[in-house]
Amino acid sequence: MIVATGLAELKAGSLTEHCQKTKLMTTTTEKLFDNVVKIIHARGVSYGHPITNHKRIAELWSAYLGYPIQPNEVAICMALVKISRQAEDPTILDNYEDCLAYISIAKTITDAMSDDRYEWKD
Protein backbone atom coordinates (compact mmCIF):
# COMPACT_ATOMS: atom_id res chain seq x y z
CA MET A 1 0.00 0.00 0.00
CA ILE A 2 1.51 3.30 -1.07
CA VAL A 3 0.10 6.65 -0.13
CA ALA A 4 0.54 9.59 -2.51
CA THR A 5 2.55 11.57 0.02
CA GLY A 6 5.23 8.88 -0.03
CA LEU A 7 5.84 8.83 -3.78
CA ALA A 8 8.90 11.12 -3.62
CA GLU A 9 10.54 8.80 -1.12
CA LEU A 10 9.59 5.78 -3.20
CA LYS A 11 11.32 7.19 -6.28
CA ALA A 12 14.52 7.58 -4.27
CA GLY A 13 14.58 4.00 -2.96
CA SER A 14 12.93 0.62 -3.09
CA LEU A 15 9.37 -0.22 -2.22
CA THR A 16 10.53 -2.35 0.70
CA GLU A 17 12.62 0.53 2.11
CA HIS A 18 9.70 2.92 1.68
CA CYS A 19 7.34 0.62 3.53
CA GLN A 20 9.84 0.13 6.35
CA LYS A 21 10.24 3.90 6.76
CA THR A 22 6.52 4.57 6.68
CA LYS A 23 5.64 1.50 8.77
CA LEU A 24 3.54 0.05 5.96
CA MET A 25 3.55 -3.69 5.47
CA THR A 26 4.79 -4.92 2.14
CA THR A 27 3.02 -7.82 0.51
CA THR A 28 4.78 -10.87 -0.85
CA THR A 29 4.08 -9.58 -4.36
CA GLU A 30 5.59 -6.17 -3.60
CA LYS A 31 8.70 -7.81 -2.16
CA LEU A 32 8.95 -10.05 -5.22
CA PHE A 33 8.73 -7.11 -7.65
CA ASP A 34 11.16 -5.06 -5.57
CA ASN A 35 13.70 -7.89 -5.65
CA VAL A 36 13.23 -8.37 -9.41
CA VAL A 37 14.02 -4.69 -10.01
CA LYS A 38 17.20 -5.09 -7.96
CA ILE A 39 18.17 -8.21 -9.94
CA ILE A 40 17.59 -6.46 -13.28
CA HIS A 41 19.69 -3.48 -12.19
CA ALA A 42 22.50 -5.75 -10.96
CA ARG A 43 22.53 -7.69 -14.24
CA GLY A 44 22.56 -4.40 -16.14
CA VAL A 45 25.68 -3.34 -14.28
CA SER A 46 27.35 -6.65 -15.11
CA TYR A 47 26.14 -7.17 -18.67
CA GLY A 48 24.91 -3.81 -19.99
CA HIS A 49 21.65 -3.31 -21.88
CA PRO A 50 19.86 -6.64 -22.31
CA ILE A 51 19.36 -6.20 -26.05
CA THR A 52 23.07 -6.80 -26.70
CA ASN A 53 23.15 -10.22 -25.05
CA HIS A 54 19.70 -11.25 -26.28
CA LYS A 55 20.60 -10.22 -29.82
CA ARG A 56 23.68 -12.46 -29.63
CA ILE A 57 21.60 -15.34 -28.24
CA ALA A 58 19.00 -14.82 -30.99
CA GLU A 59 21.73 -15.04 -33.64
CA LEU A 60 23.06 -18.27 -32.12
CA TRP A 61 19.61 -19.82 -31.79
CA SER A 62 18.74 -18.73 -35.33
CA ALA A 63 21.87 -20.38 -36.72
CA TYR A 64 21.20 -23.57 -34.78
CA LEU A 65 17.47 -23.78 -35.58
CA GLY A 66 17.76 -22.60 -39.17
CA TYR A 67 15.15 -19.84 -38.92
CA PRO A 68 15.23 -16.32 -37.46
CA ILE A 69 14.68 -15.68 -33.77
CA GLN A 70 14.27 -12.11 -32.51
CA PRO A 71 16.00 -10.81 -29.36
CA ASN A 72 12.69 -10.19 -27.56
CA GLU A 73 11.64 -13.78 -28.36
CA VAL A 74 14.74 -15.02 -26.52
CA ALA A 75 13.52 -13.34 -23.34
CA ILE A 76 10.00 -14.76 -23.80
CA CYS A 77 11.41 -18.26 -24.32
CA MET A 78 13.58 -17.93 -21.22
CA ALA A 79 10.46 -16.93 -19.23
CA LEU A 80 8.79 -20.08 -20.57
CA VAL A 81 11.73 -22.15 -19.31
CA LYS A 82 11.14 -20.71 -15.84
CA ILE A 83 7.40 -21.41 -16.10
CA SER A 84 8.15 -25.01 -17.05
CA ARG A 85 10.49 -25.39 -14.09
CA GLN A 86 7.73 -24.19 -11.76
CA ALA A 87 5.72 -27.27 -12.72
CA GLU A 88 8.30 -29.37 -10.89
CA ASP A 89 8.41 -27.31 -7.70
CA PRO A 90 6.21 -24.21 -7.28
CA THR A 91 8.03 -23.20 -4.10
CA ILE A 92 11.28 -22.12 -5.78
CA LEU A 93 11.41 -18.33 -5.60
CA ASP A 94 14.17 -18.03 -8.21
CA ASN A 95 11.83 -19.18 -10.97
CA TYR A 96 9.25 -16.52 -10.12
CA GLU A 97 11.91 -13.81 -9.98
CA ASP A 98 13.57 -14.85 -13.22
CA CYS A 99 10.25 -15.21 -15.07
CA LEU A 100 9.18 -11.70 -14.06
CA ALA A 101 12.59 -10.35 -15.00
CA TYR A 102 12.55 -12.02 -18.42
CA ILE A 103 9.07 -10.68 -19.19
CA SER A 104 10.26 -7.18 -18.22
CA ILE A 105 13.37 -7.61 -20.33
CA ALA A 106 11.25 -8.74 -23.30
CA LYS A 107 9.33 -5.47 -23.09
CA THR A 108 12.54 -3.43 -22.76
CA ILE A 109 14.04 -5.19 -25.78
CA THR A 110 10.83 -4.78 -27.81
CA ASP A 111 10.91 -1.05 -27.07
CA ALA A 112 14.61 -0.84 -28.00
CA MET A 113 14.07 -2.75 -31.24
CA SER A 114 11.46 -0.22 -32.36
CA ASP A 115 13.45 2.84 -31.25
CA ASP A 116 14.94 4.20 -34.46
CA ARG A 117 17.16 6.67 -32.58
CA TYR A 118 19.64 3.91 -31.83
CA GLU A 119 21.33 1.12 -33.73
CA TRP A 120 21.77 -1.87 -31.48
CA LYS A 121 24.98 -3.40 -32.71
CA ASP A 122 27.53 -5.45 -30.80
N, C-alpha and C positions, 0 to 999 in steps of 0.2 A: 504494500500500500504506500503510495507516494502522494504527499500533499503538494500543492502547487508552490507553496512557500519554500519548499526544499529543493526545487529544481536546479537552482544555481549551485548548491552543494553537490547535487547528484552529477552535474556535468563535470565537476572537478575531480570526482572519485568514482568508486564503484558503488553499485546498488547496495551491496552488503555493508560497506563502510557507512553509507548514508543512513541505512536503517539502524546501525549500531549507535550512531551519533544522535539520532532522533528517537531512539528507543522503540522504533517500529520493528515488528517481527518480519523477517523475510521468509517467504515460502520456499519450499523445495525447488519449485520452478524458477523463482527469481535467483536463487543460489546457483542453479544449473546454468542459466543464461549468463550470469555474472562470471562464472568460471570459464565458460566458452569464450567470452570476449577476451579474457586474460590469455587463454590458450592461443587464440587467433593473433593477438598482439605479439605474444612471445615468438610464435612461428614466423611472423612477419619480420621481426628483428633478425632471426636466424636465416631466413630464406628469401626475404624480400617480398615483392608483390606476388600473390599466388598465381597470376596469369603466366608468369615466366616458367615456373615448374610444371604447371598443368598443360601448358603448350608443349613442353618437351615430352611429357608423358603421352599426350595425345598423338604426337608424331611417332613415338615408339609403338603405341598400341595400333595406330593406323598401319604402320609398316608390317607389324605382326599379323593383324587381322585381314589386311588387304583391302580395306575400305576406310574412308576418312572418319576420324573421331575428332570432335571439337573439344577445346580445353574445358568449357563449362560442363560437357558431358562426362569428362573424367571425374569431376567433383561429384556429380550426381551418381555415377557408378560407385564411387567410393562410399557415398552415403548408403547406397543399397547393400554394400558389403557389410556395413555396420548394422543395418537392419536385419540382414540374414543372421549375423552373429547373435543378435538379441534373441532369436528363436531358440538358441541353445541354452542361454542363461539370461533372463531378463533383469537380473540384479546387478549386472556389471555396468557401473557408472560410465566407464570409458567409452562404451559404445554409444550411449546417449550423447555424451559430450562431442565425440567425433562426428556423429551423424548431424547434429545441429551445426557444427562448425563447417562441415562439407556443404551443407545446404546454403549457408551464408556465403561461403566461398564461391559456390556456383553462381549466386546472384551477383557478387562482386565481379567475377570474371565475365559474366554476360554483359554487365554494364560496361566493363573495360573494352570488350570486343566491339561494342557498338559506338564507342567514343572515338570519333574521327580526329580528335585533337592529338592523339598519340599513336605511334606505331609500336606495337608490342613485339619487339624483336629480341632475341637472345643476345 
